[in-house]
Structure formats: structure tokens, C-alpha cells
Amino acid sequence: MRYDTMIDAIGHTPLVRLDLPGHDEIHGYAKLELQNMFAMKDRVARQVILTARRTGELRPGAPIIESSSGTMALGVALVGTALGHPVYIVTDPRIDPMTLAKLKSLGCVVEVVPRMTAHGWQSARLERLEQLRRDLDGAFWPRQYSNPQNPAAYRSLATELLADLDHVDVLVGSVGSGGSLCGTARALRERLPQLWVIGVDCVGSVLFGQPDEPRRLQSGLGNSMIPPNLDHSVIDEVHWLNDHEAFAAARDLAREQQIFGGNTAGSVYRVMRHVARGLGPGARMVGILADRGDRYADTVYSDEHWTRHGLLDLPKMDSPAEVEYGEPVSSWAYSYLAGARDVACQGV
Ligand SMILES: Cc1ncc(COP(=O)(O)O)c(C=O)c1O
């Protein structure tokens, strides 16, 4: 495979069949978005920045500012600096040293907000971002939570899936901004209207009607606010995992499938293994695995971190409990979204 630029090399990620013991008749695939230069959001940064340059919203050489705790920052750093833009990243103290090193090595200015505000770290970062927007002339903010180019970026992922598989019955993806799952699902449904879409969230996130717990340890998925890019109407089913379950799932993914991923990749895998039990022979299920495990060496993959945060004191369920949407959960549970229960995926 040969590309002229790092931007052209974004995407084209491998789709790998998982070995699901006891479910040989199910075709479960991992879409390895973690094989991008940085991670899944490289696609979003490419789509958002190229579109803004085309429309004139982003002028040549103008600064790009973004609020992110990881993958979006890396994507913006990659695409923004490759096109000659100064890149400012606003993040919070949960940023890991590896991401920080990558951002700085590409020449980004990284600002770490010191404390949470009314809606946790998210609002603290957004407040600082607003200030930068006022201070930096012509600053462009990709607004991953509301920019329609975020979900639009995943048309390329859907096209790759259809080229590889032709047909998909079930799509599983984690939800932070909502862009990857909603964008991929909408594009796939143009050809596959029966597609069953499963979102994966964390206990303590408000995205699907749960109470906020800003001190949750999982990163990437979950949110303390509901982003406009999350379109609940395209999602049929949601699963929540607590920190213990998600971190353990990432370790299982590495041990069982030789895929060293982050906690969101782990949670998606855990849900796929469960969902496989209810699918008919020949069903095709795809999970989107967003990023590699390297930057979680000191958290997800650290026994010391588990001990410090009492992770083993949290319950770890072998299978999820079905709950009514809106009923608070503290360990692995799932719910159907409005209208989806009647057509639950037994038909697949
Ligand atoms: C590692 C990881 N997984 C999953 C997600 C969720 O993706 P989305 O924002 O498209 O919902 C993110 C988002 O930042 C992420 O960084």
C-alpha cells in the first residue's frame, strides 16, 4: 500500500475475524481503527479540517484549537500540522504521558486545565477553549461534539466495511461524541436498513439516561453532557460497563484475540462476545475498536492502578442485566432504546 501523504494514509484499516469460542457459526469481526497512525479520530480530523479549508472557514496558516482527552487531539495534531496550521490542544490532567509526548513532538501547544467546573472536566475544557477562540485571530474549532463532519467522516469506514463484507447484521461501537457509531450506522443503513446498532457506554455517563458520575475511570466513551452528534434514533440497544468490567475486558481482548486495545475496544469486545450468543448461524457482526492499549499501560494494564482505585471491589458481571431505559445501573447492564425492543435482534 502506497500513499503520498500521511493524510492519504488515514483509514484503510484491517477488518479481522475474531475467534469466538462456542460461536463458530457467527462471523464476528473487529474493525481495527487502532491501526490508524494515531487512532480512529484521524478520520474525523481529516474530514473536518479538509472541509473547513474548502469552505474557507479555516484559512491557510490559521490556528486550530480543540478540546480532547486523547484521540481527537492526536488526529487534529496529525492533520493540522501536516497542512501547516498551528495546533492548540486543551485537555485535562487525565491525559496520559504518551499522548502528551505525541502532541508535543508534533509541535502542538498543549494546555491542561487545572480543575473541573459545573459539568466536570468537559465543561472546564470548553470554557478554556472559548477563551482561546477569543484570543487567537481566525481560530478554527473542529467542534467534534456538534460538527456534522464528525459523523460524516465515517462514511469512509462504512464503505470499507461494505467492500470487505457486503453484508453486516450487527454493528457494535462505543459512544463518546456519538460520531463514529451514528455516522457508520447511518451510512451502512443506506444499503442495510435492517442493521441492528448497539452502543457501548460506561456506568456514570449521562449519554443514555444515566446519572452523572464524573469520577469514572474509563476514557474515550461516556460523557457528562449530551452531544448534538449523538443521534439516539439510530441506536437500538445500549450496554453500560463499570470500570472494573471495562478494564478487565480490555485485558481479555489482548489475551484472547492478541489485540492490545484501550478500554473502549475492550468493552466493545465484551459486548460482542455476549451478543454472539443470541445470533443465528451465519450472522455478521462488526465491532469498532478505536485505539491501541499503549497509552493505558499505567491504568487499564496496571495492577497497581487497579488496587489504588479499588477496582476489584466493583462487581464484574458475566452477562448483562436487562433494565428499563433510565433505571440507574452500577454494573454491566443493557437496555433497548425507544421502539427497538419489539424488533430485538432475534430475527438476525
Ligand atoms: C478511545 C476512544 N474510543 C471511543 C471513542 C468514542 O467515539 P465517538 O466520539 O465517535 O463516539 C473515543 C472518542 O473520543 C475514543 O477516544
The ligand as a Gaussian input file, in Angstrom:
#p B3LYP/6-31G(d) Opt

LIG

0 1
 C      -10.591000       5.598000      22.508000
 C      -11.938000       6.064000      22.108000
 N      -12.913000       5.169000      21.927000
 C      -14.158000       5.545000      21.598000
 C      -14.491000       6.892000      21.427000
 C      -15.920000       7.261000      21.098000
 O      -16.041000       7.729000      19.783000
 P      -17.097000       8.810000      19.359000
 O      -16.641000      10.143000      19.859000
 O      -17.086000       8.734000      17.869000
 O      -18.413000       8.449000      19.933000
 C      -13.489000       7.851000      21.576000
 C      -13.791000       9.262000      21.422000
 O      -13.018000      10.131000      21.699000
 C      -12.188000       7.440000      21.931000
 O      -11.210000       8.313000      22.113000

